[in-house]
C-alpha cells in the first residue's frame, strides 16, 4: 500500500487522497506545495500506542547516532559558538521580540491558526477572512497565497473580500489562467473552481488583522470566546502545563522501549482566562454553596465534553498521536479520546477540581474523586488512598458513578495514572513506579 506524504504537516495519506486528512492541503503534485509553517507548536514524533511496536529500522535511531557523532567531533566548535556567537544571536533575538508590534503579533498568530485547519477547524477562517481561503504561508519568502471564490458564489466583489485584511491592494500579485483549468502563479498552481476562482499572493507585511478581534465559538450551553492575547499565549504554549512529550514504559516490545504521549503537558493552567469565562458561563445556574454543587459542576463540564465535542474518527485512526491544546479542541469542535481528556482536564482545572488521567490500552480517560458521587457502575480505581470515579468523555451523556460503557472490561485495564498539574509525573499502577521520559 502506497501513501502520499503531505509536505505541510507530514501526514502519510492514503494513495488517491486529494487533500490531506490532517491539515486540508491539496495533495495534487501540480498544486501548491506548502512548506512547514514556523509555529510554536513542538514537533510531534510518530508515537506508538500502548499495544504498538517500533519499526524494525527506525530512522529516529539513525538520526540519534548521527547527532552523537556530530557532537563528539564538533565539541570544540560548539564551545566557541556558545561563548562568542550564541550570546550575540540571543541579544539580537531578544531585540527582535521586543520590537514586534501588537499588529505583527496578531497577524502571525492568526496566520499560524489559518495555516493549521486540522487543529483549529474552519471557523477561524470564516471569522477573519470571510469567503477567502488561505492556501499557503510561504515562510521562507514571507509571502501568503490566498484563493477567492467567484463573486456570484461569495455574494460580494473581490475588492470587498480582500479589504478585510489587505493593507494595499496594489501589492497583490494575481495568478494567470493557463487555459486548461488551472491558475498559475510562479511555480505554484491551483485547479480553478467556483470556490477557488482566483488565486493571488501578497507579502506578509501587507496583511493586517484587527488586534481587538475576539473569536467566538458558540455551543448549545455557552459560547467560547478568545481574544488575540489569549490566542497568542496558547500558540506560544504559555497557557498550558508543558513538559516532556514522550513517556517511556518499563515494558518493551522486541527489545525496544514503548513510548506514549504525555497528554498532561497540553492541559491548560488553572485560571486561564478564556477557559475560565467559558466554565463560568457553562455552570452559571449552579450555586457554588448549594448542596451537591461540586458534583453538579463536574458533571456539567463532562456533559459538555461528551455531548457537544464531536468524536473525530480521523484523529482516532491516525498512525501517530495528534494532540491539541484545549482551545484548539473548542475551536474545531471535534477530537478523539486524547483531546477530549485534555479539554475535560483543562475545564476541571478552572473549577479547582482534583482529577487524574488514566491510561489504558489504546485509550485515555479521566477520573475524579468520589465525593458525593454514587458508585453503582464499578468504574473506579484506588490511588493514593482515595477512590476515583471514571468520567468518560467519549460516551455521550455519561453519568459519573452510574452509567456503564461498551467494552467495559477493556476500559478497566488501568495501566498508568497521572495528575497533570504534577508536571512530568506518570506512574505505573501495577508497580507504583514513576515513568521516565525521553
Steps between C-alpha positions, in 0.01 A plus 500: 500500500648836398448833672524866410685708759364850560782750459343736754415286804684175414194275517516184284168496315351205314586480132233677297413758766450846351549700821693439821283343769675703769554852366276508191774592253466360146717199426501546121867521397412776256329704766653715771785341687481648853807525718508428871346789689721653766288496813561450870340154495760233583563237237317181581678172434312200370404337829410142570175413669523290811459189288724609215858419416785693354598460133783261428722768346419824680623817335494655845791285615695594188453866581599446863825325400580778254442763768725319748784478245458863404510616861809293570690643201375853534528548875768765474314697238186484711686647799618792287150546367354508852757754614512738205221456246201385703487794746498752214224309320303474821526876550385556142210262546391674819522832321281370218243366746486832681454688176205291379185709497154394611391498135786269403432260786130492416571440131748216558280334763198495272703389199630206704141402581383542142787284377398213731129428439558142612549637851263796522230420244352743252314749721807719548531547125133588470531766769817676382515430123134462410469304173873527424715193572867486598674251272863535601718695739842495332713585802834504319378760250280684752204467263146375549280347229121532507218365283178691445160366391311638205308820586164333433601219737616734778232763450752785495771646280868404517601846627257473788615151596870583524446840667444312829869426542706649211665837563592593141324328209779618266735251668286205395633274223228310313536154348449442128251255351696252287195421285492142629306560816791591726607825664879543486709730714875449465583139585160435658165421346145430612207336325236762429146460633209713619635476856856584385443730209804723552845452651729776623800554722612793712790574739439418865549863598205594275263306728336645808242361737327707766677442838162554666359193325315260730438156353170337592410132500137446605373179660155414634564597862778759467721687252875469509668835436870560442677832460830544319716510813345177627543335160864607480568364849360162396702499177817573699409225752487753783150391604566126536698297753760386247770245572663204329308359206574126518450273800692174494346175627701241686376226267659453161394350168768299322770659712390855423352744753131588463413867523176693509407866502494703821144632470529701820747737334214647295261572786428869561623679808247579774330835456575522127270790421321379185422157649404655832240719327367197317470285814332785688240531225459124474426466873337839562175349631671285767535681831852433637385448860193290423488136606659279237639803312841341457360184340258702284778721363726204424215316327411813302844539343511125429159525331635775278809306394314173445202651314614813318854410392462274200704181503741519206575157353781645286700598806434161657634312196814702425822302524637759744374681809339830402469711814321832514505779750161544674419820309556314172251232603240770566588687180468189282211349700629146453762261634578143598533359853843659549387853436166457675702406810725805455199729468315343794811523718544865401139582592535318832811708570285814473265353762792427732406133481750222568502230233715238330584391149470124481679326213366166377592297189434730202291739709514777757224604737451734797426415864372731775482456876190318623372769734121471496482319167335155521700189412260268317678422176825352636707747294748623757857459615695555819797734498687662789239380751218666306216358290483649151199457271529484122362803310489368143497781244443284191163360618233766435308582819715276720397538867784467748459199729183382324537417132682208346683500167565266212821297519501565874750224571751667269439842655573359846848384399651799677874518426629846589376796697592869490401817682577756223575785738789285631711567195686208343372244752330187366479183710468131419196380693634147533840588645440851632819611329532832322562480126798664334482731199690531176 
